[in-house]
Amino acid sequence: MNIIVQKFGGTSVANEKNRKEVVDRIIEKIKTGYKVVAVVSAMGRKGDPYSTDSLINLVDEKHTQKRELDLLMSCGEIISATILSNLMSTAGYSNTVLTGYQAGIITDNNFGDADVIEVIPNKILEMLKKEDIVIVSGFQGATKDGEITTLGRGGSDTSALIIGEAIESECVEIYTDVEGVMTADPKIVPNAQLIKKICYSEVHQLVEEGAGVIHPKAVEVAKRCNIKVIVKNITNNSTGTIIGPPNDIVKDNLNPIDNIITAITYKKNRTQITVYLDNNDEHLKELLDLIANNKISIDLINLLTERKVFTVDEKNVPIIENILQAKGYKYKIIKNCSKISIIGHKINGLPGVMARIIGALLSVNVSILQSSDSHTTIWCLVREEDTEKALNALHNEFY
């Protein structure tokens, strides 16, 4: 039995026109000999009647237990799945709908952001023997005791990948409202290009650093089971982006430009903290422990002799300031920053990349407040007002 998993995001099922495209994509696969597992998100986005945000707005979150909130949020995907089932039946194709729990997705009891413990695919496989299509409500599962849980924002991607892994799907297709993975955000960089192939580690870095094309947990699953993921636009016939093992990506020449940089992304709402400490490891450990105890994640860490520099999300600034003031530390804060991430597996050990980055940013009068790097990524902190200039200058330099 040849099986393929197709995941359809909220915009894919948001209106009648797009839902017709969904039906056509499923039928296309059936006609080529596949059984299809279709994983669906809630319809539309914030403001649409059955989107997750709209459902949440029906209640006062402050007075709603997380368990009950998960029950409410899970309804959006069930509505989408039932409507798609009706459309497929109308088109003459046999199908059945399963909730995440009925599909065998077992999670922990962390309501609102549950982790998947296991997937028991027996029901899906049993139904595929009888039906052309199994339609699964994404974003949800249940505990071993049958308590309904949700998998966190973007969780339908994770649903699709863990099901694909469990049933040994040939690949997982993710349909959305963008062409695929791009070299930069096309809303900011007009000449951003489609990346036709990208490896797991690069796309994971991209999504962790701000690109919202696929959920990081889904990429982790894909890498773990070595399954191919194809990100496509529901509204056209673009080939999309293939996400796969690094060896496959390195060997081909499908990317638009054979460049050392794969993509550039960014995160706004960053704040730079400089703490003036003497070279005392005990003081540094004390500070880091206090920050960790307040469940604050720090980033872009530079530990210099007389000062320690790091960044945090702007929402955590009041807590950081309270810590620093209580301990009597001298400090400086620069708010309204953006972290620019320049990503590419070819930059490892390659001379001159940082010089080109600095040159590109200087050419448009953008100052680098801080930088850091790893084997595949170089990060630069800039002022938030310079984000657009920085992204375009870097993209022009490397593409």
Sequence and secondary structure as in RCSB ss.txt:
>XXXX:A:sequence
MNIIVQKFGGTSVANEKNRKEVVDRIIEKIKTGYKVVAVVSAMGRKGDPYSTDSLINLVDEKHTQKRELDLLMSC
GEIISATILSNLMSTAGYSNTVLTGYQAGIITDNNFGDADVIEVIPNKILEMLKKEDIVIVSGFQGATKDGEITT
LGRGGSDTSALIIGEAIESECVEIYTDVEGVMTADPKIVPNAQLIKKICYSEVHQLVEEGAGVIHPKAVEVAKRC
NIKVIVKNITNNSTGTIIGPPNDIVKDNLNPIDNIITAITYKKNRTQITVYLDNNDEHLKELLDLIANNKISIDL
INLLTERKVFTVDEKNVPIIENILQAKGYKYKIIKNCSKISIIGHKINGLPGVMARIIGALLSVNVSILQSSDSH
TTIWCLVREEDTEKALNALHNEFY
>XXXX:A:secstr
  EEEEEE GGGGSSHHHHHHHHHHHHHHHHTT EEEEEE  SSSTTSTTSHHHHHTTS GGGS HHHHHHHHHH
HHHHHHHHHHHHHHHTT  EEEE TTTTTEEE S TTS  EEEE THHHHHHHTT SEEEEE SEEE TT  EEE
  TTHHHHHHHHHHHHTT SEEEEEESSSSSBSS TTT TT  B SEEEHHHHHHHHHTT  SS HHHHHHHHHH
T EEEEEETTS    EEEE HHHHHH   SSS  S  EEEEEEEEEEEEEE  S HHHHHHHHHHHHHTT   EE
EEE SSEEEEEEEGGGHHHHHHHHHHHT EEEEEEEEEEEEEE GGGTT TTHHHHHHHHHHTTT    EEEE S
SEEEEEEEGGGHHHHHHHHHHHH 
